[in-house]
Amino acid sequence: MSTGLIILLIVIAAVVVVGAATLVARSRGKHGGSSLKRRFGPEYERAVALHDGDTKAAERELAERVERHGELRERPLDGTERQRYADRWTSVQEHFVESPREAVAEADRLLAELAAERGYPDGARYEEQLAALSVHHPEHVDGYRQVHRAARLGAGAEESGSQTEELRSALLGARALFDELTSTEPGRHRAPTGAERPAPAAATRSHARSHTPWALHRSRPKES
């Protein structure tokens, strides 16, 4: 091998190494701690807690989620599809009166199907679907996590009053994500950046009043 060819190979190798280092540095800057904390909000704190306070380990996990799912673009729902899902959610809420645990299981399946419809990994890959949702809907993804956990406890089991309240709470949290996934407002799920600000509190309260989930209301005893 000639001296000139050896020098050329060394130069090429050096360029590759420098390029890789640059990409890593950019990635770290893009997904740095403060950026991840802004983007993930409550999911950031949850990840840190799961890693026993190891912030670096939590940030590595969250950065990997962004790398895998950050470029995902949600598929829009047309009016017919949105109404179909709304009707199914209403049915879930009505079913809660007689069978809270079964209704929660239905909500879990419905959210998995809806997320897949919007372009997320399918429900058979729950952990991957959840990770993708956490990147784009970090404020409400824990509601899906809770309703999925509640659904796995076993349909048909006897519930105490406190367990029913836990199921009701899980359904409420899941409803928040359902509203996000069926929203007609593009980009509604994005976490605010430095140039963006959350909606005024009054507007948020107004929206909440107009979409108060049925499950907030405790079921009344049947009239004899």
C-alpha positions in Angstrom: 0.0 0.0 0.0 1.4 3.4 -1.0 2.2 6.1 1.5 -0.2 8.4 -0.3 -3.1 5.9 0.1 -2.3 5.4 3.8 -2.4 9.1 4.4 -5.7 9.4 2.5 -7.2 6.6 4.7 -6.0 8.3 7.9 -7.6 11.6 6.8 -10.9 9.9 6.0 -10.9 8.2 9.4 -10.2 11.5 11.1 -13.1 13.1 9.3 -15.4 10.3 10.3 -14.4 10.5 14.0 -14.8 14.3 14.0 -18.2 14.1 12.3 -19.4 11.5 14.8 -18.2 13.6 17.7 -20.0 16.6 16.3 -23.3 14.7 15.9 -23.0 13.4 19.5 -22.4 16.9 20.8 -25.3 18.3 18.9 -27.6 15.5 20.1 -26.6 16.3 23.7 -27.2 19.9 23.2 -30.6 19.3 21.6 -31.7 16.9 24.3 -29.9 18.4 27.3 -31.3 18.3 30.8 -33.2 21.6 30.8 -34.6 20.9 27.3 -35.8 17.5 28.4 -37.3 18.8 31.6 -39.3 21.4 29.6 -40.4 18.9 27.1 -41.5 16.1 29.4 -42.7 17.9 32.5 -44.2 15.3 34.9 -42.7 12.5 32.8 -39.2 13.9 33.5 -39.8 13.8 37.3 -41.3 10.3 37.0 -38.2 9.1 35.1 -35.8 10.5 37.7 -37.8 8.8 40.5 -37.8 5.5 38.7 -34.0 5.8 38.3 -33.7 6.4 42.1 -32.8 10.1 41.6 -30.1 9.4 38.9 -30.8 12.4 36.7 -28.3 11.4 34.0 -29.7 7.9 33.6 -33.3 9.4 33.4 -32.2 11.9 30.8 -30.5 9.2 28.7 -33.8 7.2 28.7 -35.8 10.3 27.8 -33.4 11.3 25.1 -33.6 7.9 23.6 -37.4 8.2 23.5 -37.1 11.5 21.6 -34.6 9.9 19.2 -37.0 7.1 18.4 -40.3 8.9 18.3 -39.6 12.7 18.1 -40.2 12.8 14.3 -43.5 10.9 14.5 -46.3 12.9 12.9 -49.8 12.2 14.0 -52.3 11.1 11.4 -55.4 13.3 11.5 -58.9 11.9 12.2 -61.8 12.9 10.0 -65.1 14.0 11.4 -66.7 10.6 11.1 -63.8 8.8 12.9 -63.7 11.4 15.6 -67.5 11.0 16.2 -67.1 7.2 16.3 -64.5 7.4 19.0 -66.5 9.9 20.9 -69.5 7.6 20.9 -67.4 4.7 22.1 -66.0 6.8 24.9 -69.6 7.8 25.9 -70.5 4.1 26.0 -67.5 3.4 28.3 -68.6 6.1 30.7 -72.1 4.8 30.8 -70.8 1.2 31.4 -68.8 2.5 34.4 -72.1 2.8 36.4 -72.7 -0.9 36.4 -69.2 -2.4 35.8 -66.4 0.0 36.7 -63.5 -2.4 36.2 -64.8 -3.7 32.8 -65.4 -0.1 31.7 -61.8 0.8 32.6 -60.6 -2.2 30.6 -62.7 -1.0 27.6 -61.1 2.5 28.0 -57.6 0.9 27.9 -58.4 -0.9 24.7 -60.0 2.1 23.2 -57.0 4.3 23.9 -54.6 1.7 22.5 -56.7 1.6 19.3 -57.0 5.3 19.0 -53.3 5.9 19.5 -52.6 3.3 16.7 -55.1 5.1 14.5 -53.2 8.4 15.0 -49.9 6.8 13.9 -48.4 5.5 17.1 -47.1 2.0 17.6 -49.9 -0.5 17.9 -51.3 -1.5 21.3 -49.7 -5.0 21.1 -46.4 -3.1 21.7 -47.8 -1.2 24.8 -44.4 -0.1 26.2 -43.3 1.3 22.9 -46.7 2.9 22.3 -46.5 4.5 25.8 -43.0 5.8 25.1 -44.1 7.4 21.9 -47.1 9.0 23.5 -44.9 10.3 26.3 -42.8 12.3 23.8 -45.9 14.0 22.2 -48.4 14.0 25.1 -46.2 14.1 28.3 -48.8 16.0 30.4 -51.5 13.3 30.0 -49.7 10.0 29.1 -49.7 8.9 32.8 -53.5 8.7 32.6 -53.1 5.9 30.0 -50.5 4.2 32.2 -52.9 4.3 35.2 -55.9 3.0 33.3 -53.8 0.2 31.7 -52.5 -0.8 35.1 -56.1 -0.8 36.5 -57.3 -2.9 33.6 -54.7 -5.5 34.3 -55.9 -6.0 37.9 -58.6 -8.3 36.7 -62.1 -7.6 35.2 -65.0 -9.0 37.2 -63.3 -8.8 40.6 -65.2 -7.4 43.6 -64.4 -3.7 44.2 -64.5 -1.8 47.5 -65.6 1.9 47.5 -62.0 3.0 47.6 -61.1 0.8 44.6 -64.0 2.2 42.7 -62.7 5.7 43.3 -59.3 4.6 42.1 -60.9 3.2 38.9 -62.8 6.5 38.5 -59.6 8.5 38.9 -57.9 6.3 36.3 -60.7 6.8 33.9 -60.6 10.6 34.4 -56.9 10.6 33.6 -57.4 8.5 30.5 -60.1 10.9 29.4 -57.6 13.7 29.3 -55.4 11.8 26.9 -58.5 10.8 24.9 -59.4 14.5 24.5 -55.8 15.2 23.3 -55.9 12.4 20.7 -59.3 13.4 19.3 -58.6 17.2 19.4 -59.0 19.1 16.2 -56.4 21.6 17.3 -53.0 20.9 15.5 -50.0 21.0 17.8 -52.1 21.2 20.9 -50.0 18.5 22.6 -46.6 20.2 22.2 -44.9 21.3 25.4 -44.3 25.0 25.5 -40.9 26.3 24.5 -39.2 29.6 25.4 -41.3 31.3 22.7 -44.5 29.6 23.6 -46.6 30.1 26.7 -49.4 27.9 28.2 -53.0 29.0 27.5 -54.3 31.5 30.1 -55.8 29.8 33.2 -59.2 31.2 32.5 -59.3 29.6 29.1 -58.1 26.3 30.5 -60.9 26.4 33.1 -63.5 27.2 30.5 -62.4 24.3 28.3 -62.5 22.0 31.3 -66.0 23.0 32.2 -67.2 22.4 28.7 -65.7 19.0 28.5 -66.2 17.8 32.1 -66.0 14.0 31.9 -69.1 12.1 32.9 -67.1 10.0 35.3 -66.5 13.0 37.5 -70.1 12.6 38.7 -70.6 9.8 41.2 -73.3 7.5 40.2 -76.6 8.0 42.1 -78.4 5.0 43.6 -81.1 3.6 41.5 -84.6 4.7 42.3 -86.8 1.9 43.5 
